[in-house]
Amino acid sequence: MPASEACVWQILAKGGPAHLPSLKRQLKNSLRIQDKLLILEKLQSLPRNSAPSRLRNRCSLTGRPRSNYRDFGFSRHVLREMAHTCVLPKIRRETILW
């Protein structure tokens, strides 16, 4: 797991930037430009990696960031190997005969 992603997990484990919704609400409700600029400065001072949308799903065994199945938490390589060794219930190998 990259260091930036570990940082995101730590921030989100603590509850994330809790004041983010209140700052956005204040920004929406403020009428004066000076107030909006102050609120925007506060928003920009937040860590870039604290956004939950910057997380990636990773394979729980290999840590592979791509081609993950959310139902299992594994990448396609691990899922295929586990299906071949009959470790996963109700998953069976399909063969296509031409």
N, C-alpha and C positions, 0 to 999 in steps of 0.2 A: 504494500500500500504506500503510495507516495506521501511525502511529508505534508503536503498541502491538504491531502484528503484526510490524513490523521488529524490535522488541525481542525478540519470541519467537523469531524466526528466528536472531538473534544468539546468544541463550542456548542454543538447541538445537544450533547449529553448534559451540559450544564443548563440547558433550556434555551439556548440560542440568544440572539440579541433581543431581549425581552422588550426593550423600549422601541423597537422598530415599528410595530403597529401604531403606537401612540404618536410617534414622530410623523408617520404618514398621515394620520388623522389631523394632526396640528397643521401640517402643510396644506391639506385640503381646505381646512376651515379658516386659515389665516387670510387676512385681507391686505395687509401691508406688505410691500415688496421687501422691506428690510427684515421683517419677520420670516418671510419665505427664504431669504438668503441665509439667515442664521440656521434655520432648520435644515436646509440643503447642505450646509457645511457639516452639521452633526451627522447627517445621513452618509455623507462621503467619508467621514472619519471612521466609520465602521469597517471592520476587516472585510476584505473582498471575499474571502473564502467562507464567511459565516453564513452565506445563503444556502438554504437546504437544497436548492435546485442544482448546486454544483457537485452534489454527491453522485457517485456512480455505483450501480449494482456490481458486486464482485462475487466470484465463485468462492464459496466458503472453504474449499479444499486447496485450490491452487492460487486464488487471488486474481484470476484472469478477469479483465474488465469488460470483455465483449462476449456476445452470444451467450447470455445467461438466461436460464429459465427461472422465472420468479417463483413458480410453484415449488420448486425443489431447492433453489438457492445454489445450483451447480451450473457450470458451463456445459456446453454441448459435448465436449470431449469426455468429461467426467461422467456425465449422464449416460452417454453411450456405453462406456466401460462398465458402469454399474448395472445397466440393463442387460449387458451380455453375461455378467456374472450372477444374474438373478438376485441382486441385492435389493432392488426396488420392487415393492409389491404392485401387482396389476400392470406392470410394464413388460411387454414382451417384444421380442425381435420380429420385425416384419421382413418378409422376403418377397421380392417382386419377381415373378417368373415371366419372361417375355415369350 
